[in-house]
């Protein structure tokens, strides 16, 4: 008797999605480069030749995991930013939390998105959704900095890169700490929020007289 997934994959045209789901499971278990296309086929319940209907090799499958991951990532960041509501600062904090939530809930996609795209010969600039995600961060940064005097306004792209690096560092620390069963003294969200507030305060973005200030 054929495995159930095989019938669904061939008869309902969802083989591509079944293989993506299988790849994410294997990535969680073995890392982005720790499995073969044949293993993904086996987990999906299809023949070793079936994946080649959609993917020329494992790297092509990983690239699709990255592309679809960035699409979900950008969509979640956009929802979190919500055009700067209720306030730009609160929305910015929501953006940071959404970043960490995605990394926590989709560790396989996140790992491929940031660890292997270059090795697969596909830079982030070649993935439109990656650019869209960064543009959301730039849009949020511009909103936070818009009230600074023109002569004191920092380069928005550079600031956005700094903030992205901070969020990525906390997300990576979260992943490593979970894997080693370490207990952090504070939550990753608190680490990121305090880091962002210190950084924004240094830029002069935050108002005086409040821990969070006003943007």
C-alpha positions in Angstrom: 0.0 0.0 0.0 1.4 3.4 -0.9 2.0 5.9 1.9 -0.9 8.3 2.4 1.2 11.4 1.5 2.1 9.9 -1.9 -1.5 9.7 -2.9 -2.2 13.3 -1.7 1.0 14.6 -3.4 0.3 13.2 -6.8 -3.5 13.4 -7.0 -4.0 16.8 -5.4 -1.0 18.6 -6.8 0.5 19.5 -3.5 3.8 17.5 -3.8 5.7 20.8 -3.7 4.2 21.8 -0.4 4.6 18.3 1.0 8.3 18.4 0.2 8.7 21.8 1.7 7.1 20.5 4.9 9.4 17.5 4.9 12.4 19.7 4.4 11.6 21.9 7.3 11.2 18.9 9.6 14.6 17.5 8.4 16.2 20.9 8.9 15.0 21.0 12.5 16.5 17.6 13.1 19.7 17.8 11.1 20.4 21.4 10.1 20.0 23.0 6.7 22.8 20.9 5.1 22.3 17.7 7.0 19.9 15.9 4.7 19.5 14.8 1.1 16.7 15.3 -1.4 16.1 11.5 -1.3 15.6 11.8 2.5 13.1 14.6 1.9 11.3 12.4 -0.6 11.2 9.5 1.9 9.7 11.6 4.6 7.2 13.0 2.2 6.2 9.4 1.2 7.1 9.7 -2.5 9.6 8.0 -4.7 13.2 9.4 -4.8 12.6 10.7 -8.4 9.4 12.6 -7.5 11.1 15.7 -6.0 12.7 16.4 -9.4 9.3 17.4 -10.7 9.8 20.6 -8.8 13.4 20.9 -7.6 16.6 20.2 -9.5 18.5 19.4 -6.3 18.6 20.0 -2.5 19.9 23.5 -2.9 16.8 24.4 -5.0 14.6 23.0 -2.3 16.4 25.0 0.4 16.1 28.2 -1.7 12.3 27.6 -1.8 12.2 27.1 1.9 14.1 30.4 2.3 11.8 32.3 -0.2 8.6 31.1 1.3 10.0 31.8 4.8 10.8 35.3 3.9 7.3 35.8 2.5 5.7 34.8 5.8 8.3 36.7 7.7 7.7 40.0 5.8 3.9 39.5 6.2 4.2 39.1 9.9 6.5 42.1 10.3 4.0 44.3 8.3 1.2 43.2 10.6 3.3 44.0 13.7 4.3 47.4 12.4 0.7 48.3 11.5 1.7 51.6 10.0 3.2 52.8 13.3 0.1 52.3 15.4 -0.7 53.0 18.2 2.6 54.9 18.4 5.7 54.5 16.4 7.7 53.4 19.4 5.1 50.8 20.5 4.8 49.6 16.9 8.6 49.3 16.8 8.6 47.2 19.9 5.8 45.0 18.4 8.1 44.6 15.3 10.9 43.3 17.5 8.6 40.8 19.2 7.3 39.6 15.9 10.9 39.1 14.7 11.6 36.8 17.7 8.3 35.0 17.5 9.0 34.1 13.9 12.5 32.8 14.7 11.1 30.8 17.6 8.1 29.3 15.8 9.8 28.7 12.5 13.4 27.7 13.4 13.9 25.7 10.2 12.9 28.4 7.8 14.8 31.0 9.8 18.0 28.9 9.7 17.8 28.6 6.0 16.8 32.2 5.4 19.9 33.5 7.1 22.5 30.7 7.1 22.4 29.1 3.7 21.1 31.5 1.0 24.7 32.6 0.2 26.0 29.1 0.1 23.2 28.2 -2.4 24.4 31.0 -4.6 21.3 33.1 -3.8 21.9 36.4 -2.0 19.2 38.1 0.1 18.8 40.8 -2.6 17.7 38.1 -5.0 14.7 37.2 -2.8 12.1 40.0 -3.1 10.4 39.1 0.2 13.8 39.6 2.0 14.0 43.1 0.6 10.3 43.7 1.6 11.1 42.6 5.2 14.1 45.0 5.3 12.0 47.8 3.8 9.5 47.5 6.7 12.3 47.9 9.1 13.6 51.0 7.2 10.1 52.4 7.1 9.8 52.0 10.9 13.3 53.5 11.4 12.4 56.5 9.3 9.2 57.1 11.3 11.2 57.0 14.6 13.9 59.4 13.3 11.7 61.8 11.5 11.6 64.4 14.3 15.3 64.6 14.7 16.9 67.7 13.2 18.0 67.1 9.7 21.7 67.6 10.6 21.4 65.0 13.4 19.5 62.4 11.5 21.6 59.2 11.1 21.7 57.2 7.8 18.5 55.3 7.9 19.8 52.2 6.1 22.7 51.9 8.5 20.5 52.3 11.5 18.2 49.6 10.1 21.1 47.3 9.6 22.2 47.8 13.2 18.8 47.1 14.5 18.4 44.0 12.2 21.8 42.7 13.5 20.7 43.2 17.1 17.4 41.3 16.5 19.2 38.6 14.6 21.8 38.3 17.4 19.1 37.9 20.1 17.2 35.4 17.9 20.3 33.3 17.4 21.2 33.4 21.1 17.6 32.2 21.8 18.1 29.3 19.5 21.5 28.3 20.9 20.3 28.6 24.5 17.3 26.5 23.8 19.4 23.8 22.2 21.8 23.7 25.2 18.9 23.8 27.7 20.2 27.0 29.2 17.9 29.2 31.2 18.3 32.9 30.3 17.9 35.3 33.3 15.5 37.4 31.2 13.4 36.7 28.2 14.7 37.2 24.7 12.0 39.9 24.2 13.3 41.8 27.2 16.9 41.5 26.0 15.9 42.9 22.6 13.7 45.6 23.9 16.3 46.9 26.3 18.9 46.8 23.7 16.7 48.7 21.2 15.9 51.4 23.8 19.5 51.9 24.7 20.4 52.2 21.0 17.5 54.6 20.2 18.3 56.7 23.3 21.8 57.1 22.0 20.5 58.3 18.7 18.4 60.9 20.5 15.2 59.4 19.3 13.6 58.8 22.7 12.1 61.7 24.7 13.2 62.5 28.2 11.5 61.5 31.4 10.3 58.1 30.5 12.0 54.7 30.3 10.6 54.2 26.8 10.5 57.8 25.9 8.2 59.1 23.2 8.9 58.8 19.5 
